Amino acid sequence: QVRLVESGGGLVQAGGSLRLSCTASISIFSFNAMNWYRQAPGKERELVVGIPNTGSRNYADSVKGRFTVSRDNAKNTVYLQMNSLKPEDTAVYYCNAYRNVEDRDYWGQGTQVTVSS
């Protein structure tokens, strides 16, 4: 069974940093793409960064220059380093992965990030 588990959320002051982790129960090479989404209260879920197995990473304009994604293939883990955090970054952050052999998306349980002003 494929599982994605996020960790690393928390409460931080504006200007601070957090690093989120998403660990998969299978090799991350099994996914065609792994992505980070977020959902703020009262808003729709939005893509933060798309991480295709091939091709360029696609960051949302609102996080460009502040957020950086990386992956540790040996640990089946994708990281989201978030710097210069702003109150508007407050949201539940979700890890997402897509497998085209199943034509299916997988989602983690989400991790709360709260940025105080």
Contacts in CASP RR format, 6 or more apart in sequence:
PFRMAT RR
TARGET T0000
AUTHOR 0000-0000-0000
METHOD contacts of the structure
MODEL  1
QVRLVESGGGLVQAGGSLRLSCTASISIFSFNAMNWYRQAPGKERELVVG
IPNTGSRNYADSVKGRFTVSRDNAKNTVYLQMNSLKPEDTAVYYCNAYRN
VEDRDYWGQGTQVTVSS
1 25 0 8 1.000
2 24 0 8 1.000
2 25 0 8 1.000
2 26 0 8 1.000
2 97 0 8 1.000
2 99 0 8 1.000
2 106 0 8 1.000
3 24 0 8 1.000
3 25 0 8 1.000
3 106 0 8 1.000
3 108 0 8 1.000
4 22 0 8 1.000
4 23 0 8 1.000
4 24 0 8 1.000
4 25 0 8 1.000
4 95 0 8 1.000
4 96 0 8 1.000
4 97 0 8 1.000
4 106 0 8 1.000
4 107 0 8 1.000
4 108 0 8 1.000
5 22 0 8 1.000
5 23 0 8 1.000
5 25 0 8 1.000
5 108 0 8 1.000
5 109 0 8 1.000
6 20 0 8 1.000
6 21 0 8 1.000
6 22 0 8 1.000
6 93 0 8 1.000
6 94 0 8 1.000
6 95 0 8 1.000
6 108 0 8 1.000
6 109 0 8 1.000
6 110 0 8 1.000
6 111 0 8 1.000
7 20 0 8 1.000
7 21 0 8 1.000
7 23 0 8 1.000
7 111 0 8 1.000
8 18 0 8 1.000
8 19 0 8 1.000
8 20 0 8 1.000
8 21 0 8 1.000
8 111 0 8 1.000
9 18 0 8 1.000
9 20 0 8 1.000
9 93 0 8 1.000
9 111 0 8 1.000
9 112 0 8 1.000
9 113 0 8 1.000
10 18 0 8 1.000
10 111 0 8 1.000
10 112 0 8 1.000
10 113 0 8 1.000
10 114 0 8 1.000
11 114 0 8 1.000
11 115 0 8 1.000
11 116 0 8 1.000
12 18 0 8 1.000
12 85 0 8 1.000
12 113 0 8 1.000
12 114 0 8 1.000
12 115 0 8 1.000
12 116 0 8 1.000
13 115 0 8 1.000
13 116 0 8 1.000
14 85 0 8 1.000
14 86 0 8 1.000
14 87 0 8 1.000
14 115 0 8 1.000
14 116 0 8 1.000
14 117 0 8 1.000
15 83 0 8 1.000
15 84 0 8 1.000
15 85 0 8 1.000
15 86 0 8 1.000
15 115 0 8 1.000
16 83 0 8 1.000
16 84 0 8 1.000
16 85 0 8 1.000
16 115 0 8 1.000
17 81 0 8 1.000
17 82 0 8 1.000
17 83 0 8 1.000
17 84 0 8 1.000
17 85 0 8 1.000
18 82 0 8 1.000
18 85 0 8 1.000
18 113 0 8 1.000
19 79 0 8 1.000
19 80 0 8 1.000
19 81 0 8 1.000
19 82 0 8 1.000
20 36 0 8 1.000
20 79 0 8 1.000
20 80 0 8 1.000
20 82 0 8 1.000
20 93 0 8 1.000
20 95 0 8 1.000
20 111 0 8 1.000
20 113 0 8 1.000
21 77 0 8 1.000
21 78 0 8 1.000
21 79 0 8 1.000
22 34 0 8 1.000
22 36 0 8 1.000
22 77 0 8 1.000
22 78 0 8 1.000
22 79 0 8 1.000
22 80 0 8 1.000
22 95 0 8 1.000
22 108 0 8 1.000
23 75 0 8 1.000
23 76 0 8 1.000
23 77 0 8 1.000
24 30 0 8 1.000
24 31 0 8 1.000
24 34 0 8 1.000
24 76 0 8 1.000
24 77 0 8 1.000
24 78 0 8 1.000
24 97 0 8 1.000
25 76 0 8 1.000
26 76 0 8 1.000
27 73 0 8 1.000
27 76 0 8 1.000
28 34 0 8 1.000
28 71 0 8 1.000
28 73 0 8 1.000
28 76 0 8 1.000
28 77 0 8 1.000
28 78 0 8 1.000
28 97 0 8 1.000
29 53 0 8 1.000
29 73 0 8 1.000
30 99 0 8 1.000
31 53 0 8 1.000
31 97 0 8 1.000
31 98 0 8 1.000
31 99 0 8 1.000
31 106 0 8 1.000
32 52 0 8 1.000
32 53 0 8 1.000
32 98 0 8 1.000
32 99 0 8 1.000
32 100 0 8 1.000
33 50 0 8 1.000
33 51 0 8 1.000
33 52 0 8 1.000
33 53 0 8 1.000
33 97 0 8 1.000
33 98 0 8 1.000
34 50 0 8 1.000
34 51 0 8 1.000
34 71 0 8 1.000
34 78 0 8 1.000
34 95 0 8 1.000
34 96 0 8 1.000
34 97 0 8 1.000
34 98 0 8 1.000
35 47 0 8 1.000
35 48 0 8 1.000
35 49 0 8 1.000
35 50 0 8 1.000
35 51 0 8 1.000
35 95 0 8 1.000
35 96 0 8 1.000
35 97 0 8 1.000
35 98 0 8 1.000
36 47 0 8 1.000
36 48 0 8 1.000
36 49 0 8 1.000
36 50 0 8 1.000
36 51 0 8 1.000
36 69 0 8 1.000
36 78 0 8 1.000
36 80 0 8 1.000
36 93 0 8 1.000
36 94 0 8 1.000
36 95 0 8 1.000
36 96 0 8 1.000
37 45 0 8 1.000
37 46 0 8 1.000
37 47 0 8 1.000
37 48 0 8 1.000
37 93 0 8 1.000
37 94 0 8 1.000
37 96 0 8 1.000
38 45 0 8 1.000
38 46 0 8 1.000
38 48 0 8 1.000
38 89 0 8 1.000
38 91 0 8 1.000
38 92 0 8 1.000
38 93 0 8 1.000
38 94 0 8 1.000
38 113 0 8 1.000
39 45 0 8 1.000
39 46 0 8 1.000
39 91 0 8 1.000
39 92 0 8 1.000
39 94 0 8 1.000
40 88 0 8 1.000
40 90 0 8 1.000
40 91 0 8 1.000
41 91 0 8 1.000
43 91 0 8 1.000
45 94 0 8 1.000
46 60 0 8 1.000
47 58 0 8 1.000
47 60 0 8 1.000
48 59 0 8 1.000
48 60 0 8 1.000
48 63 0 8 1.000
48 67 0 8 1.000
48 80 0 8 1.000
48 93 0 8 1.000
49 57 0 8 1.000
49 58 0 8 1.000
49 59 0 8 1.000
49 60 0 8 1.000
49 63 0 8 1.000
49 67 0 8 1.000
49 69 0 8 1.000
49 80 0 8 1.000
50 57 0 8 1.000
50 58 0 8 1.000
50 59 0 8 1.000
50 69 0 8 1.000
51 57 0 8 1.000
51 69 0 8 1.000
51 71 0 8 1.000
51 78 0 8 1.000
57 69 0 8 1.000
59 65 0 8 1.000
59 67 0 8 1.000
59 69 0 8 1.000
62 88 0 8 1.000
63 82 0 8 1.000
63 89 0 8 1.000
66 82 0 8 1.000
66 83 0 8 1.000
66 84 0 8 1.000
66 85 0 8 1.000
67 80 0 8 1.000
67 81 0 8 1.000
67 82 0 8 1.000
67 83 0 8 1.000
68 80 0 8 1.000
68 81 0 8 1.000
68 83 0 8 1.000
69 78 0 8 1.000
69 79 0 8 1.000
69 80 0 8 1.000
69 81 0 8 1.000
70 78 0 8 1.000
70 79 0 8 1.000
70 81 0 8 1.000
71 77 0 8 1.000
71 78 0 8 1.000
71 79 0 8 1.000
72 78 0 8 1.000
72 79 0 8 1.000
78 95 0 8 1.000
80 93 0 8 1.000
82 89 0 8 1.000
82 113 0 8 1.000
85 113 0 8 1.000
85 115 0 8 1.000
86 115 0 8 1.000
87 115 0 8 1.000
87 116 0 8 1.000
87 117 0 8 1.000
88 115 0 8 1.000
89 113 0 8 1.000
89 115 0 8 1.000
90 113 0 8 1.000
90 114 0 8 1.000
90 115 0 8 1.000
91 113 0 8 1.000
92 110 0 8 1.000
92 111 0 8 1.000
92 112 0 8 1.000
92 113 0 8 1.000
93 110 0 8 1.000
93 111 0 8 1.000
93 112 0 8 1.000
93 113 0 8 1.000
94 107 0 8 1.000
94 108 0 8 1.000
94 110 0 8 1.000
95 107 0 8 1.000
95 108 0 8 1.000
95 110 0 8 1.000
96 105 0 8 1.000
96 106 0 8 1.000
96 107 0 8 1.000
96 108 0 8 1.000
97 105 0 8 1.000
97 106 0 8 1.000
98 104 0 8 1.000
98 105 0 8 1.000
98 106 0 8 1.000
99 106 0 8 1.000
END
